[in-house]
Amino acid sequence: MPVIDVSYPKSTFTVNDKQKIAMWFSDKVINWEGWSDDNTTKKADTIAWSTFNEHNQDDIFVGGEPTNRKLIRVSITTPAGAVSDKLKKIIIEEVDELIMSLLSNGDAIECQDRVWVTFIDLREGDWGSEGKIVTLDNLIQLISGNAG
């Protein structure tokens, strides 16, 4: 049930960049959550959402002051416990590498501190769909094909 929100200044990413990011997340996060075979991966993909939120550069402030730096925030929402602390460290490194590969102009200093990755671990009962609470067991049943 990963939901990925990417927030960034307008004109930072092309449509192709956004599709690359969305596909990368779809592939990676499904595996991070432990879904690996092709059949369950296809089902899990249906609930792996990515959203891209553009904002004006003049809406970005650092230390209370406007900045021209293209700062990107990636927020990853999953059920609580779905991603371990050890795995979060790996995810942060991989997300930073992906985003920097799309932004880098070859100047490593230019790219420092531009990507923040945050995790939102939703506890059981804190999310729902179709007007009802969705549990982790509901998602597992849906993805594994054992929905009753």
NORMOQUI-V662061 format. One record per pair of residues at least 6 apart in sequence whose C-alpha atoms are under 8 Angstrom apart, sorted by the first residue. I is the first residue (numbers start at 1). J is the second residue. Records with the same first field share a line. If there is no record, write none. Layout:
I = J, J
This chain:
1 = 44, 47, 48, 49, 77, 78, 79, 139
2 = 29, 30, 47, 48, 49, 76, 77, 78, 79
3 = 47, 48, 49, 50, 51, 76, 77, 78
4 = 25, 48, 49, 50, 51, 74, 75, 76, 77
5 = 50, 51, 52, 53, 74, 75, 76
6 = 50, 51, 52, 53, 72, 73, 74, 75
7 = 52, 53, 54, 55, 72, 73, 74
8 = 52, 53, 54, 55, 70, 71, 72, 73
9 = 54, 55, 56, 57, 70, 71, 72
10 = 54, 55, 56, 57
12 = 70, 103
13 = 102
17 = 102
18 = 52
21 = 98, 99
22 = 49, 50
25 = 50
26 = 45, 48, 49
29 = 48
30 = 36, 41, 44, 45, 48
32 = 83, 87
33 = 82, 83
35 = 41, 44
40 = 143, 144, 145
41 = 143
43 = 142, 143, 144
44 = 143
57 = 67, 68, 70
58 = 66, 67, 68
59 = 66
60 = 66, 67, 68, 71
61 = 67
69 = 114
70 = 114
71 = 113, 114, 115
72 = 114, 115, 116
73 = 115, 116, 117, 118
74 = 115, 116, 117, 118
75 = 117, 118, 119, 120
76 = 117, 118, 119, 120
77 = 119, 120, 121, 122
78 = 119, 120, 121, 122
79 = 121, 122, 123, 124, 136
80 = 121, 122, 123, 124
81 = 121
92 = 117
95 = 117
96 = 115, 117
99 = 115
100 = 111
103 = 111
104 = 110, 111
124 = 135, 136
125 = 133, 134, 135
126 = 133
127 = 133, 134, 135
128 = 134, 135
138 = 147
141 = 147, 148
